[in-house]
Amino acid sequence: MYQTQSNGSVAYKKQSGLGVAASGAGASQLRLAGGAGIKLSKAAVSSNEVRSDGMSTRGRHGTQAIAATYSAEVSLGSIDPIIEAIMRSTWDSSSFSKTQADFTSLTTAADGIVLASGSPITMGFKTADIIRATGLPDAANNSKNLRIASLSSTKITTAEALIVNAVADTSCTLTRPGKRLVNPSTLSKAYFTLEEYESDIDQSTMVQDFVWGGLKFSMAANGLLMAEASGTGTGQISALASGASPSFTSPTAPSDVPFSVVDATIRFGGVDLVELTSFDLSMNIQPNAPATFGSGAQKYSPDVFTGPLLVSMNLTALRKDLTRLSDFIAETQYSLHILAVDNTAEPKDFLSIVVPNFTLGSVDPSAFSKQGGPRTQTIQIPAALVGVDTATGGNNSMISFQTTAP
């Protein structure tokens, strides 16, 4: 029997530490949409023997190296362990709620929520958090996702418009749902065991000490939210026999439908966009497994080393004015907020991605043409122009995530 292209799966599980392969239950399965998969490479070491017969002595294999890349559809919680690994942090799963005991009363303005007492910053709310209100007298203000655009000592300014009500409300609740992930002050590197199981031949390719190092989110019209996940291993790899495969027991497969681009909201520079034609956002912690030697049986690197987080973006949009060009000239600070939601009743489950502090790297219009259609402009934000957010009420992070996934 031969292996077909589609009858297989990819699963991964966090190890307890370097050199300790994971196995058994508890692995996560990718919502696989392609990708090169696991690639083993070895240095080819040439023989420099000089031969009078004009031929060459066969060389030898050198150090093993592992790289892997996968394309995956993103749904609620489907790549949370990979995001966590690349952030080298831990999801904060402690959602919280505040009531009149915290703020006495509140009123609603068209652009936000005004507290009678207490500071929303001190309470733990952060700019770009998703919050939900319940118990407000105007039903349209309740039980929906509200993006925090900014914070002051008395007001939560929201990106969503609210129904104005100047009557003080004392019986409502403000909740920050789900879990949140930000860049940590102390990095925590995670190692994974990665398994590609090919069902037709009932065999698996297993890699241990694998480090997820890159994640590229992409969106296009009439498409799904996609992620390309990549990483590097020390070089340790096994080809498991039929009967011993798969190694992981019943990996957890994503159950929600993928996020659709048409349901997503992209806020760029404080404005919700309607003119995007393509978008991508990349994260990279620069994993590197150096070739070393010293032990007679050593064929792989002793570790995978990572570097500073790099965040970059590219977007193409219809060209409607020269605002982006003016902001590029002026080095105007921008922020990005992506809110991907399930197609369900309010309040919708979501994945929120925020890049709070960057400037534009280029604003290039498309060429003039005799063909019908709009002129577009391509905007690039290189990693050099993305920095940590130090604003009051911010997350003190280069990029942050929030989701209602468990």
Secondary structure, 3 states (H helix, E strand, C coil): CCCCCCCEEEEEEECCCCCCCCCECCCEECCECCCCEEEEEEEEECCCCCCCCCCCCCCEEEEEEEEEEEEEECECCCCHHHHHHHHCCCCECCCEEECHHHHCCEEEECCEEEECCCCHHHHCCCCCCEEEEECCCCHHHCCCCEEEEEECCCEEEECCCCCCEEEEECCCEEEECCEEECCCCCCCCCCEEEEEEECCCCEEEEEEEEEEEEEEEEEECCCECEEEEEEEECCCEEEECCCCCCCECCCECCCCCECEHHHCEEEECCEECCCEEEEEEEEECCCECCCCCCCCCCCCCCCCECCCCEEEEEEEEECCCCHHHHHHHHCCCEEEEEEEECCCCCCCCEEEEEEEEECCCEEEECCCCCCCCCCEEEEEECHHHECCCCCCCCCCCCCEEEECCC
